[in-house]
Amino acid sequence: MAKAPRQGPYICGIDAALDVVSGKWKGLILWELDAHHVRRFAELRRGLPGVSEKMLTQHLREMEEDGLVHRHVYAEVPPRVEYSLTEQGRSLNAALGPLGRWGMERIRRERVEMVDHQDAEAMPRP
């Protein structure tokens, strides 16, 4: 059973925004869908090394409920399902751009190791 979309009450706009991107994977799902426009579930999972099938399914459902992700099911056998960003998802991803730039600056400043996206795809899953 799907849970109801989150509706506050909120203290401020940051609180409302973080409500829909809470969790490790939601920002990365937004990034992956923005980079590739349309992805099937298996493609998303390959693009997000370390995410479990259960967690990806849960986050995609929540993001669909929050109006960030569109899930298109094709009437085929076997069924084909594709995910893409809605206009709200694209605008949220654009709003997260400055946060990503801040994070890159932190990586540089703290000299933290960064895994290349291509190398990350080869990492073993838990």
Phi and psi in radians as a Rosetta constraint file:
Dihedral C 1 N 2 CA 2 C 2 CIRCULARHARMONIC -1.329 0.35
Dihedral N 2 CA 2 C 2 N 3 CIRCULARHARMONIC 2.475 0.35
Dihedral C 2 N 3 CA 3 C 3 CIRCULARHARMONIC -1.465 0.35
Dihedral N 3 CA 3 C 3 N 4 CIRCULARHARMONIC 2.762 0.35
Dihedral C 3 N 4 CA 4 C 4 CIRCULARHARMONIC -1.210 0.35
Dihedral N 4 CA 4 C 4 N 5 CIRCULARHARMONIC 2.565 0.35
Dihedral C 4 N 5 CA 5 C 5 CIRCULARHARMONIC -1.017 0.35
Dihedral N 5 CA 5 C 5 N 6 CIRCULARHARMONIC 2.586 0.35
Dihedral C 5 N 6 CA 6 C 6 CIRCULARHARMONIC -1.219 0.35
Dihedral N 6 CA 6 C 6 N 7 CIRCULARHARMONIC 2.456 0.35
Dihedral C 6 N 7 CA 7 C 7 CIRCULARHARMONIC -2.415 0.35
Dihedral N 7 CA 7 C 7 N 8 CIRCULARHARMONIC 0.407 0.35
Dihedral C 7 N 8 CA 8 C 8 CIRCULARHARMONIC 1.450 0.35
Dihedral N 8 CA 8 C 8 N 9 CIRCULARHARMONIC -2.814 0.35
Dihedral C 8 N 9 CA 9 C 9 CIRCULARHARMONIC -1.214 0.35
Dihedral N 9 CA 9 C 9 N 10 CIRCULARHARMONIC 2.627 0.35
Dihedral C 9 N 10 CA 10 C 10 CIRCULARHARMONIC -1.967 0.35
Dihedral N 10 CA 10 C 10 N 11 CIRCULARHARMONIC 2.666 0.35
Dihedral C 10 N 11 CA 11 C 11 CIRCULARHARMONIC -1.481 0.35
Dihedral N 11 CA 11 C 11 N 12 CIRCULARHARMONIC -0.642 0.35
Dihedral C 11 N 12 CA 12 C 12 CIRCULARHARMONIC -2.795 0.35
Dihedral N 12 CA 12 C 12 N 13 CIRCULARHARMONIC 3.120 0.35
Dihedral C 12 N 13 CA 13 C 13 CIRCULARHARMONIC -1.113 0.35
Dihedral N 13 CA 13 C 13 N 14 CIRCULARHARMONIC -0.626 0.35
Dihedral C 13 N 14 CA 14 C 14 CIRCULARHARMONIC -1.067 0.35
Dihedral N 14 CA 14 C 14 N 15 CIRCULARHARMONIC -0.738 0.35
Dihedral C 14 N 15 CA 15 C 15 CIRCULARHARMONIC -1.032 0.35
Dihedral N 15 CA 15 C 15 N 16 CIRCULARHARMONIC -0.797 0.35
Dihedral C 15 N 16 CA 16 C 16 CIRCULARHARMONIC -1.156 0.35
Dihedral N 16 CA 16 C 16 N 17 CIRCULARHARMONIC -0.687 0.35
Dihedral C 16 N 17 CA 17 C 17 CIRCULARHARMONIC -1.197 0.35
Dihedral N 17 CA 17 C 17 N 18 CIRCULARHARMONIC -0.791 0.35
Dihedral C 17 N 18 CA 18 C 18 CIRCULARHARMONIC -1.157 0.35
Dihedral N 18 CA 18 C 18 N 19 CIRCULARHARMONIC -0.436 0.35
Dihedral C 18 N 19 CA 19 C 19 CIRCULARHARMONIC -1.045 0.35
Dihedral N 19 CA 19 C 19 N 20 CIRCULARHARMONIC -0.667 0.35
Dihedral C 19 N 20 CA 20 C 20 CIRCULARHARMONIC -1.580 0.35
Dihedral N 20 CA 20 C 20 N 21 CIRCULARHARMONIC -0.175 0.35
Dihedral C 20 N 21 CA 21 C 21 CIRCULARHARMONIC -2.028 0.35
Dihedral N 21 CA 21 C 21 N 22 CIRCULARHARMONIC 0.240 0.35
Dihedral C 21 N 22 CA 22 C 22 CIRCULARHARMONIC -1.157 0.35
Dihedral N 22 CA 22 C 22 N 23 CIRCULARHARMONIC 2.546 0.35
Dihedral C 22 N 23 CA 23 C 23 CIRCULARHARMONIC 1.839 0.35
Dihedral N 23 CA 23 C 23 N 24 CIRCULARHARMONIC 2.640 0.35
Dihedral C 23 N 24 CA 24 C 24 CIRCULARHARMONIC -1.117 0.35
Dihedral N 24 CA 24 C 24 N 25 CIRCULARHARMONIC -0.593 0.35
Dihedral C 24 N 25 CA 25 C 25 CIRCULARHARMONIC -1.659 0.35
Dihedral N 25 CA 25 C 25 N 26 CIRCULARHARMONIC -0.354 0.35
Dihedral C 25 N 26 CA 26 C 26 CIRCULARHARMONIC -1.087 0.35
Dihedral N 26 CA 26 C 26 N 27 CIRCULARHARMONIC -0.768 0.35
Dihedral C 26 N 27 CA 27 C 27 CIRCULARHARMONIC -1.095 0.35
Dihedral N 27 CA 27 C 27 N 28 CIRCULARHARMONIC -0.656 0.35
Dihedral C 27 N 28 CA 28 C 28 CIRCULARHARMONIC -1.255 0.35
Dihedral N 28 CA 28 C 28 N 29 CIRCULARHARMONIC -0.580 0.35
Dihedral C 28 N 29 CA 29 C 29 CIRCULARHARMONIC -1.119 0.35
Dihedral N 29 CA 29 C 29 N 30 CIRCULARHARMONIC -0.778 0.35
Dihedral C 29 N 30 CA 30 C 30 CIRCULARHARMONIC -1.007 0.35
Dihedral N 30 CA 30 C 30 N 31 CIRCULARHARMONIC -0.802 0.35
Dihedral C 30 N 31 CA 31 C 31 CIRCULARHARMONIC -1.080 0.35
Dihedral N 31 CA 31 C 31 N 32 CIRCULARHARMONIC -0.798 0.35
Dihedral C 31 N 32 CA 32 C 32 CIRCULARHARMONIC -1.128 0.35
Dihedral N 32 CA 32 C 32 N 33 CIRCULARHARMONIC -0.741 0.35
Dihedral C 32 N 33 CA 33 C 33 CIRCULARHARMONIC -1.230 0.35
Dihedral N 33 CA 33 C 33 N 34 CIRCULARHARMONIC -0.578 0.35
Dihedral C 33 N 34 CA 34 C 34 CIRCULARHARMONIC -1.175 0.35
Dihedral N 34 CA 34 C 34 N 35 CIRCULARHARMONIC -0.689 0.35
Dihedral C 34 N 35 CA 35 C 35 CIRCULARHARMONIC -1.219 0.35
Dihedral N 35 CA 35 C 35 N 36 CIRCULARHARMONIC -0.578 0.35
Dihedral C 35 N 36 CA 36 C 36 CIRCULARHARMONIC -2.032 0.35
Dihedral N 36 CA 36 C 36 N 37 CIRCULARHARMONIC -0.069 0.35
Dihedral C 36 N 37 CA 37 C 37 CIRCULARHARMONIC 1.195 0.35
Dihedral N 37 CA 37 C 37 N 38 CIRCULARHARMONIC -0.945 0.35
Dihedral C 37 N 38 CA 38 C 38 CIRCULARHARMONIC -2.355 0.35
Dihedral N 38 CA 38 C 38 N 39 CIRCULARHARMONIC 2.314 0.35
Dihedral C 38 N 39 CA 39 C 39 CIRCULARHARMONIC -2.438 0.35
Dihedral N 39 CA 39 C 39 N 40 CIRCULARHARMONIC 2.500 0.35
Dihedral C 39 N 40 CA 40 C 40 CIRCULARHARMONIC -1.475 0.35
Dihedral N 40 CA 40 C 40 N 41 CIRCULARHARMONIC 2.870 0.35
Dihedral C 40 N 41 CA 41 C 41 CIRCULARHARMONIC -0.967 0.35
Dihedral N 41 CA 41 C 41 N 42 CIRCULARHARMONIC -0.855 0.35
Dihedral C 41 N 42 CA 42 C 42 CIRCULARHARMONIC -1.099 0.35
Dihedral N 42 CA 42 C 42 N 43 CIRCULARHARMONIC -0.627 0.35
Dihedral C 42 N 43 CA 43 C 43 CIRCULARHARMONIC -1.160 0.35
Dihedral N 43 CA 43 C 43 N 44 CIRCULARHARMONIC -0.737 0.35
Dihedral C 43 N 44 CA 44 C 44 CIRCULARHARMONIC -1.066 0.35
Dihedral N 44 CA 44 C 44 N 45 CIRCULARHARMONIC -0.781 0.35
Dihedral C 44 N 45 CA 45 C 45 CIRCULARHARMONIC -1.091 0.35
Dihedral N 45 CA 45 C 45 N 46 CIRCULARHARMONIC -0.730 0.35
Dihedral C 45 N 46 CA 46 C 46 CIRCULARHARMONIC -1.129 0.35
Dihedral N 46 CA 46 C 46 N 47 CIRCULARHARMONIC -0.599 0.35
Dihedral C 46 N 47 CA 47 C 47 CIRCULARHARMONIC -1.367 0.35
Dihedral N 47 CA 47 C 47 N 48 CIRCULARHARMONIC -0.144 0.35
Dihedral C 47 N 48 CA 48 C 48 CIRCULARHARMONIC -2.184 0.35
Dihedral N 48 CA 48 C 48 N 49 CIRCULARHARMONIC 1.272 0.35
Dihedral C 48 N 49 CA 49 C 49 CIRCULARHARMONIC -0.966 0.35
Dihedral N 49 CA 49 C 49 N 50 CIRCULARHARMONIC 2.297 0.35
Dihedral C 49 N 50 CA 50 C 50 CIRCULARHARMONIC 1.761 0.35
Dihedral N 50 CA 50 C 50 N 51 CIRCULARHARMONIC -0.302 0.35
Dihedral C 50 N 51 CA 51 C 51 CIRCULARHARMONIC -1.350 0.35
Dihedral N 51 CA 51 C 51 N 52 CIRCULARHARMONIC 2.406 0.35
Dihedral C 51 N 52 CA 52 C 52 CIRCULARHARMONIC -1.486 0.35
Dihedral N 52 CA 52 C 52 N 53 CIRCULARHARMONIC 2.770 0.35
Dihedral C 52 N 53 CA 53 C 53 CIRCULARHARMONIC -1.041 0.35
Dihedral N 53 CA 53 C 53 N 54 CIRCULARHARMONIC -0.741 0.35
Dihedral C 53 N 54 CA 54 C 54 CIRCULARHARMONIC -1.071 0.35
Dihedral N 54 CA 54 C 54 N 55 CIRCULARHARMONIC -0.808 0.35
Dihedral C 54 N 55 CA 55 C 55 CIRCULARHARMONIC -1.180 0.35
Dihedral N 55 CA 55 C 55 N 56 CIRCULARHARMONIC -0.712 0.35
Dihedral C 55 N 56 CA 56 C 56 CIRCULARHARMONIC -1.106 0.35
Dihedral N 56 CA 56 C 56 N 57 CIRCULARHARMONIC -0.762 0.35
Dihedral C 56 N 57 CA 57 C 57 CIRCULARHARMONIC -1.051 0.35
Dihedral N 57 CA 57 C 57 N 58 CIRCULARHARMONIC -0.815 0.35
Dihedral C 57 N 58 CA 58 C 58 CIRCULARHARMONIC -1.059 0.35
Dihedral N 58 CA 58 C 58 N 59 CIRCULARHARMONIC -0.834 0.35
Dihedral C 58 N 59 CA 59 C 59 CIRCULARHARMONIC -1.148 0.35
Dihedral N 59 CA 59 C 59 N 60 CIRCULARHARMONIC -0.717 0.35
Dihedral C 59 N 60 CA 60 C 60 CIRCULARHARMONIC -1.083 0.35
Dihedral N 60 CA 60 C 60 N 61 CIRCULARHARMONIC -0.712 0.35
Dihedral C 60 N 61 CA 61 C 61 CIRCULARHARMONIC -1.091 0.35
Dihedral N 61 CA 61 C 61 N 62 CIRCULARHARMONIC -0.805 0.35
Dihedral C 61 N 62 CA 62 C 62 CIRCULARHARMONIC -1.092 0.35
Dihedral N 62 CA 62 C 62 N 63 CIRCULARHARMONIC -0.735 0.35
Dihedral C 62 N 63 CA 63 C 63 CIRCULARHARMONIC -1.182 0.35
Dihedral N 63 CA 63 C 63 N 64 CIRCULARHARMONIC -0.580 0.35
Dihedral C 63 N 64 CA 64 C 64 CIRCULARHARMONIC -1.176 0.35
Dihedral N 64 CA 64 C 64 N 65 CIRCULARHARMONIC -0.771 0.35
Dihedral C 64 N 65 CA 65 C 65 CIRCULARHARMONIC -1.064 0.35
Dihedral N 65 CA 65 C 65 N 66 CIRCULARHARMONIC -0.604 0.35
Dihedral C 65 N 66 CA 66 C 66 CIRCULARHARMONIC -1.453 0.35
Dihedral N 66 CA 66 C 66 N 67 CIRCULARHARMONIC 0.008 0.35
Dihedral C 66 N 67 CA 67 C 67 CIRCULARHARMONIC 1.377 0.35
Dihedral N 67 CA 67 C 67 N 68 CIRCULARHARMONIC 0.332 0.35
Dihedral C 67 N 68 CA 68 C 68 CIRCULARHARMONIC -1.660 0.35
Dihedral N 68 CA 68 C 68 N 69 CIRCULARHARMONIC -0.519 0.35
Dihedral C 68 N 69 CA 69 C 69 CIRCULARHARMONIC -2.188 0.35
Dihedral N 69 CA 69 C 69 N 70 CIRCULARHARMONIC 2.408 0.35
Dihedral C 69 N 70 CA 70 C 70 CIRCULARHARMONIC -1.789 0.35
Dihedral N 70 CA 70 C 70 N 71 CIRCULARHARMONIC 2.292 0.35
Dihedral C 70 N 71 CA 71 C 71 CIRCULARHARMONIC -1.936 0.35
Dihedral N 71 CA 71 C 71 N 72 CIRCULARHARMONIC 2.049 0.35
Dihedral C 71 N 72 CA 72 C 72 CIRCULARHARMONIC -1.940 0.35
Dihedral N 72 CA 72 C 72 N 73 CIRCULARHARMONIC 2.077 0.35
Dihedral C 72 N 73 CA 73 C 73 CIRCULARHARMONIC -1.808 0.35
Dihedral N 73 CA 73 C 73 N 74 CIRCULARHARMONIC 2.132 0.35
Dihedral C 73 N 74 CA 74 C 74 CIRCULARHARMONIC -1.535 0.35
Dihedral N 74 CA 74 C 74 N 75 CIRCULARHARMONIC 2.414 0.35
Dihedral C 74 N 75 CA 75 C 75 CIRCULARHARMONIC -1.384 0.35
Dihedral N 75 CA 75 C 75 N 76 CIRCULARHARMONIC 1.310 0.35
Dihedral C 75 N 76 CA 76 C 76 CIRCULARHARMONIC -2.302 0.35
Dihedral N 76 CA 76 C 76 N 77 CIRCULARHARMONIC 2.859 0.35
Dihedral C 76 N 77 CA 77 C 77 CIRCULARHARMONIC -2.102 0.35
Dihedral N 77 CA 77 C 77 N 78 CIRCULARHARMONIC 2.044 0.35
Dihedral C 77 N 78 CA 78 C 78 CIRCULARHARMONIC -1.244 0.35
Dihedral N 78 CA 78 C 78 N 79 CIRCULARHARMONIC 2.744 0.35
Dihedral C 78 N 79 CA 79 C 79 CIRCULARHARMONIC -1.074 0.35
Dihedral N 79 CA 79 C 79 N 80 CIRCULARHARMONIC 2.493 0.35
Dihedral C 79 N 80 CA 80 C 80 CIRCULARHARMONIC -1.969 0.35
Dihedral N 80 CA 80 C 80 N 81 CIRCULARHARMONIC 2.276 0.35
Dihedral C 80 N 81 CA 81 C 81 CIRCULARHARMONIC -2.131 0.35
Dihedral N 81 CA 81 C 81 N 82 CIRCULARHARMONIC 2.286 0.35
Dihedral C 81 N 82 CA 82 C 82 CIRCULARHARMONIC -2.176 0.35
Dihedral N 82 CA 82 C 82 N 83 CIRCULARHARMONIC 2.559 0.35
Dihedral C 82 N 83 CA 83 C 83 CIRCULARHARMONIC -2.044 0.35
Dihedral N 83 CA 83 C 83 N 84 CIRCULARHARMONIC 2.469 0.35
Dihedral C 83 N 84 CA 84 C 84 CIRCULARHARMONIC -2.572 0.35
Dihedral N 84 CA 84 C 84 N 85 CIRCULARHARMONIC 2.885 0.35
Dihedral C 84 N 85 CA 85 C 85 CIRCULARHARMONIC -1.424 0.35
Dihedral N 85 CA 85 C 85 N 86 CIRCULARHARMONIC 2.484 0.35
Dihedral C 85 N 86 CA 86 C 86 CIRCULARHARMONIC -1.440 0.35
Dihedral N 86 CA 86 C 86 N 87 CIRCULARHARMONIC 3.089 0.35
Dihedral C 86 N 87 CA 87 C 87 CIRCULARHARMONIC -1.046 0.35
Dihedral N 87 CA 87 C 87 N 88 CIRCULARHARMONIC -0.705 0.35
Dihedral C 87 N 88 CA 88 C 88 CIRCULARHARMONIC -1.102 0.35
Dihedral N 88 CA 88 C 88 N 89 CIRCULARHARMONIC -0.702 0.35
Dihedral C 88 N 89 CA 89 C 89 CIRCULARHARMONIC -1.112 0.35
Dihedral N 89 CA 89 C 89 N 90 CIRCULARHARMONIC -0.724 0.35
Dihedral C 89 N 90 CA 90 C 90 CIRCULARHARMONIC -1.150 0.35
Dihedral N 90 CA 90 C 90 N 91 CIRCULARHARMONIC -0.695 0.35
Dihedral C 90 N 91 CA 91 C 91 CIRCULARHARMONIC -1.211 0.35
Dihedral N 91 CA 91 C 91 N 92 CIRCULARHARMONIC -0.625 0.35
Dihedral C 91 N 92 CA 92 C 92 CIRCULARHARMONIC -1.150 0.35
Dihedral N 92 CA 92 C 92 N 93 CIRCULARHARMONIC -0.736 0.35
Dihedral C 92 N 93 CA 93 C 93 CIRCULARHARMONIC -1.065 0.35
Dihedral N 93 CA 93 C 93 N 94 CIRCULARHARMONIC -0.717 0.35
Dihedral C 93 N 94 CA 94 C 94 CIRCULARHARMONIC -1.112 0.35
Dihedral N 94 CA 94 C 94 N 95 CIRCULARHARMONIC -0.679 0.35
Dihedral C 94 N 95 CA 95 C 95 CIRCULARHARMONIC -1.170 0.35
Dihedral N 95 CA 95 C 95 N 96 CIRCULARHARMONIC -0.500 0.35
Dihedral C 95 N 96 CA 96 C 96 CIRCULARHARMONIC -1.380 0.35
Dihedral N 96 CA 96 C 96 N 97 CIRCULARHARMONIC -0.197 0.35
Dihedral C 96 N 97 CA 97 C 97 CIRCULARHARMONIC -0.905 0.35
Dihedral N 97 CA 97 C 97 N 98 CIRCULARHARMONIC -0.892 0.35
Dihedral C 97 N 98 CA 98 C 98 CIRCULARHARMONIC -1.066 0.35
Dihedral N 98 CA 98 C 98 N 99 CIRCULARHARMONIC -0.598 0.35
Dihedral C 98 N 99 CA 99 C 99 CIRCULARHARMONIC -1.145 0.35
Dihedral N 99 CA 99 C 99 N 100 CIRCULARHARMONIC -0.702 0.35
Dihedral C 99 N 100 CA 100 C 100 CIRCULARHARMONIC -1.101 0.35
Dihedral N 100 CA 100 C 100 N 101 CIRCULARHARMONIC -0.709 0.35
Dihedral C 100 N 101 CA 101 C 101 CIRCULARHARMONIC -1.133 0.35
Dihedral N 101 CA 101 C 101 N 102 CIRCULARHARMONIC -0.687 0.35
Dihedral C 101 N 102 CA 102 C 102 CIRCULARHARMONIC -1.056 0.35
Dihedral N 102 CA 102 C 102 N 103 CIRCULARHARMONIC -0.761 0.35
Dihedral C 102 N 103 CA 103 C 103 CIRCULARHARMONIC -1.102 0.35
Dihedral N 103 CA 103 C 103 N 104 CIRCULARHARMONIC -0.718 0.35
Dihedral C 103 N 104 CA 104 C 104 CIRCULARHARMONIC -1.105 0.35
Dihedral N 104 CA 104 C 104 N 105 CIRCULARHARMONIC -0.690 0.35
Dihedral C 104 N 105 CA 105 C 105 CIRCULARHARMONIC -1.120 0.35
Dihedral N 105 CA 105 C 105 N 106 CIRCULARHARMONIC -0.687 0.35
Dihedral C 105 N 106 CA 106 C 106 CIRCULARHARMONIC -1.112 0.35
Dihedral N 106 CA 106 C 106 N 107 CIRCULARHARMONIC -0.743 0.35
Dihedral C 106 N 107 CA 107 C 107 CIRCULARHARMONIC -1.013 0.35
Dihedral N 107 CA 107 C 107 N 108 CIRCULARHARMONIC -0.786 0.35
Dihedral C 107 N 108 CA 108 C 108 CIRCULARHARMONIC -1.154 0.35
Dihedral N 108 CA 108 C 108 N 109 CIRCULARHARMONIC -0.825 0.35
Dihedral C 108 N 109 CA 109 C 109 CIRCULARHARMONIC -1.113 0.35
Dihedral N 109 CA 109 C 109 N 110 CIRCULARHARMONIC -0.751 0.35
Dihedral C 109 N 110 CA 110 C 110 CIRCULARHARMONIC -1.507 0.35
Dihedral N 110 CA 110 C 110 N 111 CIRCULARHARMONIC -0.096 0.35
Dihedral C 110 N 111 CA 111 C 111 CIRCULARHARMONIC 0.968 0.35
Dihedral N 111 CA 111 C 111 N 112 CIRCULARHARMONIC 0.766 0.35
Dihedral C 111 N 112 CA 112 C 112 CIRCULARHARMONIC -1.471 0.35
Dihedral N 112 CA 112 C 112 N 113 CIRCULARHARMONIC 2.462 0.35
Dihedral C 112 N 113 CA 113 C 113 CIRCULARHARMONIC -1.169 0.35
Dihedral N 113 CA 113 C 113 N 114 CIRCULARHARMONIC 2.457 0.35
Dihedral C 113 N 114 CA 114 C 114 CIRCULARHARMONIC -2.149 0.35
Dihedral N 114 CA 114 C 114 N 115 CIRCULARHARMONIC 2.295 0.35
Dihedral C 114 N 115 CA 115 C 115 CIRCULARHARMONIC -1.536 0.35
Dihedral N 115 CA 115 C 115 N 116 CIRCULARHARMONIC 2.282 0.35
Dihedral C 115 N 116 CA 116 C 116 CIRCULARHARMONIC -1.101 0.35
Dihedral N 116 CA 116 C 116 N 117 CIRCULARHARMONIC 2.426 0.35
Dihedral C 116 N 117 CA 117 C 117 CIRCULARHARMONIC -0.981 0.35
Dihedral N 117 CA 117 C 117 N 118 CIRCULARHARMONIC -0.697 0.35
Dihedral C 117 N 118 CA 118 C 118 CIRCULARHARMONIC -1.132 0.35
Dihedral N 118 CA 118 C 118 N 119 CIRCULARHARMONIC -0.702 0.35
Dihedral C 118 N 119 CA 119 C 119 CIRCULARHARMONIC -1.193 0.35
Dihedral N 119 CA 119 C 119 N 120 CIRCULARHARMONIC -0.615 0.35
Dihedral C 119 N 120 CA 120 C 120 CIRCULARHARMONIC -1.112 0.35
Dihedral N 120 CA 120 C 120 N 121 CIRCULARHARMONIC -0.566 0.35
Dihedral C 120 N 121 CA 121 C 121 CIRCULARHARMONIC -1.121 0.35
Dihedral N 121 CA 121 C 121 N 122 CIRCULARHARMONIC -0.457 0.35
Dihedral C 121 N 122 CA 122 C 122 CIRCULARHARMONIC -1.518 0.35
Dihedral N 122 CA 122 C 122 N 123 CIRCULARHARMONIC -0.102 0.35
Dihedral C 122 N 123 CA 123 C 123 CIRCULARHARMONIC -1.176 0.35
Dihedral N 123 CA 123 C 123 N 124 CIRCULARHARMONIC 2.496 0.35
Dihedral C 123 N 124 CA 124 C 124 CIRCULARHARMONIC -1.177 0.35
Dihedral N 124 CA 124 C 124 N 125 CIRCULARHARMONIC 2.581 0.35
Dihedral C 124 N 125 CA 125 C 125 CIRCULARHARMONIC -1.623 0.35
Dihedral N 125 CA 125 C 125 N 126 CIRCULARHARMONIC 2.601 0.35
